Amino acid sequence: MARVLIVDDAKFMRTLVRDALTKAGHEIVGEAENGNQAVDLYKNLKPDLVTMDITMREKDGLDAASEILKSDGRARIIMVTALGQEDLLARAIKMGVKDFVVKPFPPERLQQAAAKALS
């Protein structure tokens, strides 16, 4: 079981991610709706895994992931994002993000990505 931080500006997406990961036995320790909150919560909660949306106000998911990875090189981050952002995903993978899941997703796909990132 992993401690997970969910980052997405859409509440319904956070709920979908929460449902998929709690069904797989993970504990949701926090939720953020923008990159600034994500960075702060990561520092305070030290989760085992972060699910990160790319497109958000204030600070996007790439900047937040970059900041988290700079402060903790062992951070495990999965990008959960819409289709058509392949160029951004390539940058994220180069940066050290473990995997990505394209919205809308079947719960099993997110569960697989989490298992892979945590292994």
Buried (B, 14 or more C-beta within 10 A) or exposed (E): EBBBBBBBBEEEBBEBBBEBBEEBEBEBBBBBBBBBBBBEBBEEBEBBBBBBBBBBEEBBBBBBBBBBBEEEEEBBBBBBBEEEBEEBBEBBEEBBBBBBBBBEBEBEBBBBBBBEBBE
